[in-house]
Amino acid sequence: MSILIEAQIKSLRTEGLLLLVEDVERRIGSHVAGGDPVEEYVDHQKYILSLVQQELERRK
């Protein structure tokens, strides 16, 4: 599954990557704020965030 996520992230335009960062941050925030967060979910969202950050760095 990570290969698919990586490929999709690489295919996004920069604007899409920035929107994805906002979405991931909101997902993490709302999930944690709801109480009793599932660590696997939070970790997966953080993984997506790290892939986006890597892609943005690569594009500099």
C-alpha positions as CSV (number, residue, x, y, z in Angstrom):
1,M,0.0,0.0,0.0
2,S,2.8,2.4,0.7
3,I,4.0,2.2,-2.9
4,L,0.6,3.3,-4.1
5,I,0.5,6.2,-1.6
6,E,4.0,7.3,-2.6
7,A,3.1,7.2,-6.3
8,Q,-0.1,9.2,-5.7
9,I,1.8,11.8,-3.7
10,K,4.4,12.2,-6.4
11,S,1.7,12.7,-9.0
12,L,0.1,15.7,-7.1
13,R,0.8,19.2,-8.0
14,T,2.4,21.4,-5.3
15,E,-1.0,23.0,-4.5
16,G,-2.4,19.5,-4.0
17,L,0.4,18.6,-1.7
18,L,-0.2,21.6,0.4
19,L,-3.9,20.8,0.7
20,L,-3.0,17.3,1.7
21,V,-0.8,18.6,4.5
22,E,-3.8,20.6,5.8
23,D,-6.0,17.6,5.5
24,V,-3.6,15.3,7.4
25,E,-3.1,17.9,10.1
26,R,-6.9,18.2,10.6
27,R,-7.4,14.5,10.6
28,I,-4.8,14.0,13.3
29,G,-6.1,16.9,15.3
30,S,-9.8,15.8,15.2
31,H,-8.9,12.2,15.9
32,V,-6.8,13.0,18.9
33,A,-9.3,15.6,20.2
34,G,-12.0,13.0,20.1
35,G,-10.2,11.2,22.9
36,D,-8.8,7.7,23.0
37,P,-6.9,8.0,19.7
38,V,-5.9,4.9,17.8
39,E,-2.1,5.1,17.5
40,E,-2.0,3.2,14.2
41,Y,-4.3,5.8,12.6
42,V,-2.2,8.7,13.9
43,D,1.0,6.9,12.8
44,H,-0.4,6.3,9.3
45,Q,-1.3,10.0,9.0
46,K,2.2,11.0,10.2
47,Y,3.6,8.6,7.6
48,I,1.6,10.4,4.8
49,L,2.8,13.8,6.2
50,S,6.4,12.6,6.0
51,L,6.0,11.5,2.4
52,V,4.6,14.8,1.5
53,Q,7.4,16.7,3.2
54,Q,10.0,14.5,1.4
55,E,8.3,15.2,-2.0
56,L,8.2,19.0,-1.3
57,E,11.9,18.9,-0.4
58,R,12.7,17.0,-3.6
59,R,10.9,19.6,-5.7
60,K,12.9,22.5,-4.3
